């Protein structure tokens, strides 16, 4: 490869659609690599939801419910949690028994500047705080935070680079955050995925 090549068009998806360009580094001639999440963000197929809760009582739970669409793979990339005090226990559950939440959380497309002006919608239906939660399969869980240290962040319940492909077919997934701090806390939670 000669130096100075700026890009090579590629057609790599199953439908033969143009996805973009492979960019070569000007100085080394090496291929520049981006993550799947980054690529899907450019394609307009990456989304996030976030929710803030204040004054969550000790031993209480805060839930975010996600229902998958019938026809799209959902690649849950990470779940970021911020807490005003710790510790908390965070779980990702598959197919728990619950009464669905009533307040929708609208998924936000992470690409705010699509060239064609369109903004794709996510197939995920998200709601906060369903009731009557029990059972389900624990997909991931983590306890983090230390009492007395104040505000703390868990970068990801999905171990940073690992992603989970959620099953299609209106399956229910639940992010469960339980306060174990001994007092009231504030929580900010964000889930990031691509389709």
Secondary structure, DSSP 8 states (H G I E B T S, - for coil): --TT---EEE--STT----EEE-B-TTT--B----HHHHHHHHT-EEEEEEEEEEE-TT-EEEEEEE--SS--EEEEEEEEEESS--EEEEEEES-EEE--SEEE--EES-S--TTS-----S-EEEE--EEEE--EEEEEEEE--TTS--EEE--TTTTT--EEE-TTT-EEEEEEEE-SSS-EEEEEEEEEE-
